[in-house]
Amino acid sequence: QVQLVESGGGSVQAGGSLRLSCAASGTMLSLNVMGWYRQAPGKERELVAGVIRGGNTNYADSVKGRFTISRDNAKNTVFLHMNSLKPEDSAVYHCAAGWLKEYAYWGQGTQVTVSS
């Protein structure tokens, strides 16, 4: 069973930066799709960024130019570099991964809080 463990969340002032990491365990194979979702209180979960094994990425419009997703295929690890953070970026960030195009595995989440 694949397990995802996130790290790197925390509190930061607006304009600051954070890096989230997510490591997958329980498999020796490279997951195809890895990404990050977030959910703020009272809001729906949204896809923040995703990356496939070949390197193609996609981003939510709200984070384009500020966030960068990257991955280490050999280690089944995905990163989210977040710059120019805004209070509206505050949420629980969940790592997600899957073998094909859909996300089948989810992490427990890590809190990101951005103060103004």
N, C-alpha and C positions, 0 to 999 in steps of 0.2 A: 504494500500500500504506500502510495506516494504521500509524503508529508512535506508541508511548506512551513518554514519558520522565518518570520520577519524580524528585522532589527533596525535600529537607527532612528526611530521616531523620537519626538521630544518637543520642547517648547522653544520658540525663537521669536524674535521681534520681526515686524514687517520689514521686508527688504533683505532678510537674512537667507541662509541656505541650510539645507539638510540633505543627507544622503541616506536613502533606505536600501536595505539589502534583504534578499530572500534566497534561502538555500533550500533546494529540494533534496530529500533523502528517500530511501526505499526503492531506488531504481538505479541501474547502471546505464540505462539508455538515456539519450538526450531528448528532453521534452521539446515538442515542436513550438508551441506557443506559450509565452510567459508574459505576464503583464501585471498591472496594478489597477485596482479599483479603489474608490473611496466612498465613504458614506458619512455625511454630517447629520446631526440630529434633526429629525423632521424632514429630511430630504431623501430622495431615491438614490440608490447606489449608482455610481457612474464610472465608466471606464476612463481612466486617466491616461494610460499609455500601454501599448502592447508591442511585443517584438517577436518575430518568428525566428526559427533556427537559422535561416539564411540571412537574417539581418534587417529585413524590412520592418519598419516601425510605423505606428500610427499614434496620434495624440488627440486628446480632447482639445477643442478650439481654445478653451479657457487656459490651457497650460502651454500652448505652442510658443516656442521661443524662450520659455522659462525653465521647462523641465526637459530632461534628457534620460531616455531609457537605454540601458545597455545590458549585455549578458555575457556570461562565460559559459559556453556550451559544454566544455569539458567538465565543469563543476556543477552544471545545472543550477546556476546562480544568476539572479537578475537584480539589477540595481536601478534606482530612480534618483537621479540627481535633480534636486529642486532648488532653483535660484529665484531671487526676487519674490520671495514668498509674500502672500497677501493674507489678511485675516480670513478671507473666504476660502482659502486653501485648507483651513482647519477641518479635520475629519479623522475618522479611523481609516487607515490605508491597509487594504488587504492585497496580498500577493495572490496571484492565480496562475494556473498552468494547465496545459492539456497536451494530449498526444496528436490531435489533429488541429482543427480550427477552433473548436469550442473549448472553453475553460471547464475542466472537470475537477480540479483540485483547488482548494482554498486554504489560505493561512488564517490564523486567529486574528490577525490585525495588529497594527501598531498606531498609537495616537500621535497625531501631529497637531500642535496648537500654535497658531501664529497670532501674536498680540500686536495691536496697533500702537 
